[in-house]
Amino acid sequence: MDATAEEKKRQYVRAHRRKENRKREREGANPIERGGSLPPNQNPAPAGGGEGGRTEGTMRARTADHLEALSLEIERKLHKALTSNSQRLQLLQQLFADIALKVDDRARDKIISTSNEGIAPVDEREDSHLCFYEILANHFVKVPESGRRILELIVQLWSQSFAANIFALLFHRWLFEVPLDGKEVSLRYSSALVQGATNVFWIDIQTNTRHFLPLYHYLLEEVALVPDQLSKISPQAGRNLFFLLSRFMLFYDQDHLLASFLEHFPAFPNSFLVGGAADYFVIELTDQLQKLKVEPVLLHYLSRMTILQVN
């Protein structure tokens, strides 16, 4: 082979390698923006017997790496929203849609480790539906410094549409499981939580879906029914939370917990005028029924109304 042919061969090989490298970089970038796909796993787990502990540790490390990549992508979009007045609403809406996405099978194996306590296994769910926000909310509790960077950006966007929604999805656990600095911060966060949860529950109502059932379930079972947790937010936010849960309990089919829910209902200053917990529940439920415009949802509510029968 002459020198010219040899040089052309080397140039072809170098060009091919550059093309492959660019392809790998594109696959590893912007994981949320690509609908939940994650950076490819470049380091296969060690094989062979006797490596179980090391393999599990390696898998957990990789899971943390993937979750940190998702966190960095969220930060990137929030930074962009802060600096772009013309695209701010679009960027926040896109970010909200991204974190509400269902986790596909390929991504699930990469971002769910054996240490994901607090997240119901997919095979135990009614719809086998697992969303990114559940995993990220759990991650930010375990790695608070990662969550704080994102939270600081969201606070700067409080007044923007979708900011409260994003906060409620990503930080509903944080508010009750990570120590906060001062009552003023707790008041601001708890108000945003109730507002954001209200918004996303209504999205489920309008689409007749249950994407945000895990959020409702957490607020009901892990907060409303646990006095120590409820005491971490302001009394007014606690009352508003119970109003919110009352309105959506039948929609999310959690009325089997109604008796316990009513027992934990907080005291209200004007309760001597309105009545007890059951009266407040009925008032909120009645108001909710008047607002429903989606026929299948209204029929679903009506089908659950037997819980109001007095024996």
Secondary structure as GFF3:
##gff-version 3
##sequence-region A 1 311
A	DSSP	alpha_helix	3	28	.	.	.	ID=ss1
A	DSSP	alpha_helix	52	83	.	.	.	ID=ss2
A	DSSP	alpha_helix	88	99	.	.	.	ID=ss3
A	DSSP	alpha_helix	105	111	.	.	.	ID=ss4
A	DSSP	three_ten_helix	122	124	.	.	.	ID=ss5
A	DSSP	alpha_helix	132	142	.	.	.	ID=ss6
A	DSSP	alpha_helix	144	155	.	.	.	ID=ss7
A	DSSP	alpha_helix	163	171	.	.	.	ID=ss8
A	DSSP	alpha_helix	174	177	.	.	.	ID=ss9
A	DSSP	alpha_helix	183	207	.	.	.	ID=ss10
A	DSSP	alpha_helix	213	217	.	.	.	ID=ss11
A	DSSP	pi_helix	218	224	.	.	.	ID=ss12
A	DSSP	alpha_helix	227	230	.	.	.	ID=ss13
A	DSSP	alpha_helix	235	248	.	.	.	ID=ss14
A	DSSP	three_ten_helix	255	257	.	.	.	ID=ss15
A	DSSP	alpha_helix	258	263	.	.	.	ID=ss16
A	DSSP	alpha_helix	271	274	.	.	.	ID=ss17
A	DSSP	alpha_helix	277	291	.	.	.	ID=ss18
A	DSSP	alpha_helix	295	303	.	.	.	ID=ss19
A	DSSP	three_ten_helix	305	308	.	.	.	ID=ss20
###
